Amino acid sequence: MAAGRTVAFHTLGCKVNQYDSEAMLGLFLQAGYREVSLEEGADVVVVNTCTVTAEADRKCRQILRQAAQRNPEAVLVAAGCYAQRAGEALRRDWGVDLVLGNRDRNRVVTLVEEILDGGAGGSVVAPLQGADFEPLRIHRPGEHTRANIKIQEGCDRYCTYCIIPYVRGPIRSRLVEDTVAEVAELAGQGIHEFVLTGIHIASYGRDWPQGGDGRWLLELLRRLDALPGVERLRLGSVEPGLLAPGFVKGLREIAGLCPHFHVSLQSGCDATLRRMGRRYTAAQYREGLDRLREAFPLCACTTDVIVGFPGETEEEFAASLAFVEEMAFARIHVFPYSRREGTRAAAFPGQLTRQVKRERAAAMLGLGQRLQAAYCARWEGRAASVLLEEERDGAWEGYTPEYIRVRVRGGYARGQSVRVRLAPAENGQEAMTGLPEEE
């Protein structure tokens, strides 16, 4: 029925969204659709949306408008977090034919074809309370060497600034056996590295008996590590509270685990952390990173930082800046605070101006760049394994287990792992240089 029909996807936001898009695209491909770019023109355009900040909302509206202009005859679908939040307004104000929230995405092809057959479209945004883990999965690796694997959905932390628990719902964990089956299939098709991702993977298994202390996450890692063809396993963002001694010891026993840990910080000031509703102090965060670094020498610790939170004084920002420098992160992602209606922080006093937030973001980003350069410098002259992903400008690029980007020259192939000695980046390149070990 779909023979000759085309579909185009545009994905905004996090790795979970990337997974959800890949899974929905797979459903279209199985139904006989052909994937094209937005520029080529498509019968169906799916925009998988994000709503984590006001800027994300703006980008979603911009992409939807551009998609409608470039593909005026297409069925336009808005899916994901902004769709869950905005609902019918997207149909009314932005010409979207189908609004599909964070539930029922496994029905996307059926719902689209009803519109293609003359249906009126609509808004399919169901409440998330009581929802099960959605049965989505990816089946095709494409030209990738790494795959995001969604193992968890939802969050119940309700940090005061965050809209995500409202648009992703309560925590739901994916069954171990289901995850193992998907990874085994993809490993058999040539995927070598798997990133376990979710909205709050520190909660993985907490909705099951005897869950909540990381034991189910460790069990899943052990099962995946034993699969043929699985070369690397990488964790998505984790929380400091998960990094108890027993959990870190268990991580050390996973042979294929990449020593790259993204541990959310948000602020290095205890007063700000309390207003954010974060459930740790700077000292507890430090203890977690100390355990990781003791177990995994030279591991890469990366993080997220919010600047300009309501009430953040110059002294509090200085404390956060000093703590980030002390932690010597390999990379930091910096976000100016974004006021989200429906969250507690939106009503907090002391909302800072855009200019103050911009200045603090610039200062934090500058520190992050210096810390990243310092971390890479520690690797100069050291040997590392690089999993090659793409050929660009006469050289192959890939990443070490610590997620250091490296350029390697030679007659290699995508998906090949090579041992190199790391050297500084060549002129004009962002990636470090990988030299044969014998040089």
C-alpha positions in Angstrom: 0.0 0.0 0.0 2.9 2.4 0.8 4.9 1.5 -2.3 6.5 4.6 -3.7 5.7 6.7 -0.7 8.5 8.7 1.0 9.1 9.8 4.6 11.5 12.4 6.0 12.5 12.8 9.7 14.0 15.7 11.6 15.0 15.0 15.2 15.7 17.6 17.9 17.0 17.0 21.4 18.5 14.1 23.3 19.8 10.6 22.5 16.4 9.2 23.7 14.7 11.2 20.9 17.3 9.9 18.4 16.4 6.4 19.4 12.7 7.1 19.2 13.1 8.5 15.7 15.2 5.6 14.5 12.5 3.2 15.8 9.6 5.1 14.1 11.6 5.4 10.9 12.0 1.6 11.0 8.3 1.2 11.2 7.9 3.3 8.0 10.6 1.3 6.2 9.0 -2.0 7.1 5.7 -0.6 5.7 7.5 0.0 2.3 8.3 3.7 2.6 11.6 5.2 1.4 13.5 7.6 3.5 14.4 11.0 1.9 15.7 14.3 3.2 13.4 17.3 4.0 15.0 19.1 1.0 14.1 16.4 -1.4 10.4 16.6 -0.6 8.4 13.8 1.1 4.9 12.4 1.3 5.3 12.3 5.1 7.4 14.5 7.4 7.9 13.6 11.0 9.5 16.2 13.4 10.4 14.6 16.7 10.3 17.5 19.1 12.1 18.7 22.3 10.8 21.0 25.0 13.7 21.1 27.5 14.2 24.8 27.0 12.4 27.8 25.5 15.0 27.7 22.7 14.1 24.1 22.0 10.5 25.1 21.6 11.4 27.9 19.2 13.5 25.5 17.1 10.6 23.0 17.0 8.3 25.7 15.7 10.9 26.9 13.2 11.5 23.3 11.8 7.7 22.7 11.6 7.2 25.9 9.7 10.1 25.1 7.3 8.9 21.5 6.8 5.4 22.7 5.9 6.8 25.3 3.4 9.1 22.8 1.7 6.6 20.0 1.7 3.2 21.6 1.4 1.4 18.5 0.3 3.0 16.2 2.9 1.4 14.8 6.0 3.1 16.7 8.8 3.6 14.9 12.1 4.9 16.5 15.3 5.9 13.8 17.8 7.7 13.8 21.2 8.0 16.1 24.1 6.9 19.4 22.7 4.0 17.6 21.0 3.1 16.1 24.4 3.1 19.5 25.9 1.6 21.7 23.2 -1.0 19.2 22.0 -3.8 20.7 19.9 -2.1 24.1 19.7 0.3 22.6 17.1 -2.6 21.7 14.9 -4.3 25.0 15.3 -1.3 27.3 15.0 1.3 25.5 13.0 -0.7 23.4 10.5 0.4 20.0 11.9 -1.7 17.1 10.6 -0.9 14.6 13.4 0.2 15.5 16.9 1.7 12.4 18.5 3.0 12.7 22.1 5.2 10.2 24.0 2.8 7.3 23.8 1.3 5.4 20.9 4.3 6.1 18.6 4.3 2.5 17.6 1.0 3.4 15.8 2.5 6.2 13.8 2.3 4.4 10.4 -1.3 3.4 10.8 -2.3 6.9 12.0 -0.4 8.6 9.0 -2.0 6.2 6.5 -5.5 7.0 7.8 -4.7 10.7 6.9 -3.2 9.7 3.5 -6.5 7.8 2.8 -8.6 10.9 3.5 -8.8 11.1 7.2 -8.8 14.4 9.1 -5.8 13.7 11.3 -5.8 14.8 14.9 -4.0 15.0 18.2 -3.0 11.7 19.8 -1.7 12.8 23.1 -2.6 10.3 25.9 -1.9 10.7 29.6 1.3 9.1 30.6 0.3 8.0 34.1 0.0 4.2 34.2 1.7 3.8 30.8 4.0 0.8 30.2 7.4 0.9 28.5 6.5 1.6 24.9 7.4 -1.3 22.6 9.7 0.5 20.2 13.0 -0.9 18.9 15.4 -0.4 16.1 16.3 -3.1 13.5 18.7 -1.6 11.0 22.2 -0.2 11.7 22.5 1.9 8.6 26.1 3.1 8.2 26.7 3.5 11.9 29.2 1.8 14.2 27.4 3.0 17.4 23.8 2.7 18.4 21.7 4.3 21.1 19.7 1.7 23.0 16.8 3.0 25.1 16.5 1.1 28.3 14.3 3.4 30.4 11.6 6.0 30.1 10.3 8.8 32.4 11.5 10.5 35.5 10.1 11.1 39.0 12.7 13.5 40.4 10.8 16.7 39.6 13.7 19.1 39.8 12.3 22.5 40.2 13.5 23.7 36.8 12.6 20.7 34.7 9.6 20.1 32.5 10.6 16.6 31.4 8.8 14.5 34.1 5.6 16.2 32.9 6.1 15.3 29.3 7.8 11.9 29.7 5.8 10.5 32.6 6.8 8.2 35.4 9.7 5.8 35.3 9.3 2.7 33.2 12.2 0.2 32.7 12.7 -1.9 29.7 12.9 -5.7 30.3 16.4 -7.1 30.3 15.6 -9.8 27.9 14.0 -7.4 25.4 17.1 -5.1 25.5 19.5 -8.1 25.1 17.5 -9.3 22.1 17.8 -5.9 20.3 21.5 -5.5 21.0 22.2 -9.1 19.9 20.4 -8.4 16.6 22.3 -5.1 16.0 25.6 -6.6 17.0 25.0 -9.3 14.4 24.6 -6.6 11.8 28.0 -4.9 12.5 27.3 -2.4 15.3 30.2 -2.5 17.7 29.3 0.1 20.3 26.1 0.6 22.3 25.1 3.6 24.4 22.5 2.8 27.0 20.3 5.7 27.3 17.0 6.8 28.9 15.4 9.8 30.6 16.9 8.9 34.0 18.9 5.6 33.7 19.9 5.8 37.3 16.3 4.8 38.0 16.6 1.7 35.8 14.8 -1.2 37.5 13.5 0.9 40.4 10.0 0.1 39.3 10.8 -3.6 39.8 11.2 -5.7 42.9 14.5 -5.1 44.7 15.4 -2.3 42.3 16.8 1.2 42.9 20.4 0.6 43.8 21.8 0.0 40.4 21.7 -3.8 40.6 19.4 -4.2 37.5 21.6 -1.8 35.5 24.7 -3.9 36.4 22.8 -7.1 35.5 21.9 -5.6 32.1 25.5 -4.5 31.5 26.8 -8.0 32.3 24.4 -9.6 30.0 25.2 -7.3 27.1 28.9 -7.5 27.7 28.7 -11.3 27.2 27.1 -11.0 23.7 29.2 -11.9 20.6 30.1 -8.8 18.6 29.6 -6.3 21.4 32.9 -4.4 21.6 32.0 -1.4 23.7 29.2 -0.4 26.1 28.7 3.2 27.1 26.4 4.6 29.8 24.3 7.7 29.2 23.9 10.3 31.9 23.9 9.0 35.5 23.3 10.7 38.8 25.8 11.1 41.7 23.6 9.1 44.0 24.1 6.0 41.9 27.8 6.0 42.3 27.9 4.0 45.6 31.0 1.9 46.2 29.3 -1.4 45.3 27.9 0.0 42.0 31.3 1.4 40.9 33.0 -1.9 41.8 30.4 -3.7 39.6 31.2 -1.3 36.8 34.8 -2.1 37.0 34.0 -5.8 36.3 32.4 -5.0 32.9 35.2 -5.6 30.4 33.6 -3.7 27.5 32.5 -0.7 29.6 33.9 2.6 28.2 35.5 4.7 30.9 33.5 7.8 30.0 30.9 8.9 32.6 28.4 11.7 32.1 27.4 12.7 35.6 24.9 15.5 35.9 26.0 18.3 38.1 23.8 21.4 37.2 25.5 23.5 39.9 28.6 23.3 42.1 27.0 25.5 44.8 25.0 23.8 47.5 22.5 26.6 47.9 21.7 26.6 44.2 21.4 22.8 44.3 18.9 23.0 47.1 16.7 25.5 45.1 17.0 23.2 42.1 15.7 20.3 44.1 18.8 18.2 43.3 19.3 15.4 45.8 23.0 15.7 46.5 25.6 18.2 47.7 28.8 19.2 46.0 30.7 17.1 48.5 28.6 14.0 47.7 29.2 14.7 44.0 32.9 14.9 44.6 32.9 11.5 46.4 31.2 9.9 43.4 33.7 11.2 40.9 36.6 10.2 43.2 35.3 6.6 43.3 35.1 6.6 39.5 38.5 8.0 39.0 40.0 5.5 41.5 38.4 2.6 39.7 39.0 4.0 36.2 42.3 6.0 36.1 42.2 8.6 33.3 38.5 8.1 32.8 36.6 11.0 31.1 34.0 12.6 33.4 31.6 15.0 31.6 28.7 16.9 32.9 25.8 19.4 32.4 25.8 22.8 34.1 22.9 25.3 34.4 23.9 29.0 34.9 21.7 31.9 35.9 19.3 29.9 38.0 16.7 32.1 39.8 18.4 33.7 42.8 21.9 32.7 41.7 24.2 35.4 43.2 27.7 36.3 42.0 29.1 34.4 44.9 27.0 31.3 44.1 28.1 31.4 40.5 31.7 31.8 41.5 31.3 28.8 43.8 29.9 26.8 40.9 32.7 27.9 38.6 35.3 27.0 41.1 33.8 23.5 41.7 33.7 22.8 38.0 37.3 23.7 37.7 38.2 21.5 40.7 36.4 18.5 39.2 38.6 18.9 36.0 35.8 17.7 33.7 36.8 16.4 30.2 33.8 18.2 28.7 30.9 20.3 30.0 27.5 21.2 28.4 26.4 24.6 29.5 22.7 25.7 29.6 21.5 29.2 30.6 18.5 28.7 32.8 15.3 28.5 30.8 12.0 29.4 32.5 9.5 26.6 31.9 5.9 27.3 32.8 4.5 24.6 35.0 7.7 24.1 36.9 8.2 25.4 40.5 11.3 27.5 39.5 9.2 29.5 37.0 7.6 31.2 40.0 10.8 31.7 42.0 11.9 35.2 42.9 15.2 36.5 41.6 14.8 35.7 37.9 17.9 36.9 36.2 18.2 38.9 33.0 19.1 37.3 29.7 22.3 39.4 29.7 23.5 38.0 33.0 22.7 34.5 31.9 24.6 35.0 28.7 27.7 36.4 30.4 27.7 33.5 32.9 27.3 30.9 30.2 30.2 32.4 28.3 32.4 32.3 31.4 31.4 28.6 32.0 31.9 27.7 28.4 35.4 29.3 28.4 36.3 27.2 31.4 34.9 24.1 29.8 37.1 24.6 26.7 40.2 25.0 28.9 39.3 21.9 30.9 38.7 19.9 27.7 42.1 21.0 26.3 43.8 20.0 29.5 42.2 16.6 29.5 43.2 15.9 25.9 46.8 17.1 26.8 47.0 14.4 29.4 46.5 11.8 26.6 49.3 13.1 24.4 51.8 10.3 23.8 49.6 7.6 25.2 48.2 4.6 23.3 44.5 4.3 22.7 42.0 2.3 20.7 39.9 4.2 18.2 36.7 2.9 16.7 36.5 4.4 13.2 33.2 6.0 12.2 33.5 8.1 9.1 36.0 9.2 6.5 36.5 13.0 6.1 39.0 15.0 4.1 41.3 12.1 3.5 41.4 10.7 7.0 39.2 8.5 9.2 37.7 9.9 12.4 36.4 8.0 15.4 36.4 8.0 19.2 38.4 6.4 22.0 36.6 4.6 24.8 36.9 7.9 26.7 35.1 9.7 23.8 38.2 11.6 22.6 37.7 12.4 19.0 40.7 11.2 16.9 41.8 11.5 13.2 43.7 8.6 11.7 45.3 8.4 8.3 45.5 5.1 6.5 43.6 2.5 4.4 41.1 1.6 7.1 37.4 0.9 7.0 34.3 2.0 8.9 33.8 0.0 12.1 37.5 -1.0 12.4 39.3 -0.5 15.7 42.9 0.6 15.5 45.6 1.2 18.1 47.3 4.5 17.9 49.4 6.9 19.9 47.7 10.2 20.5 49.2 13.5 19.4 47.9 17.1 19.3 45.4 18.1 16.7 46.6 19.1 13.3 46.2 22.7 12.2 42.5 23.6 11.9 41.3 20.2 13.2 39.2 19.7 16.4 40.1 16.0 16.7 43.4 14.8 18.2 45.8 13.0 15.8 46.3 9.3 15.9 49.7 8.0 14.9 50.7 4.3 14.5 52.1 3.1 17.8 55.5 2.3 16.4 56.1 5.9 15.3 
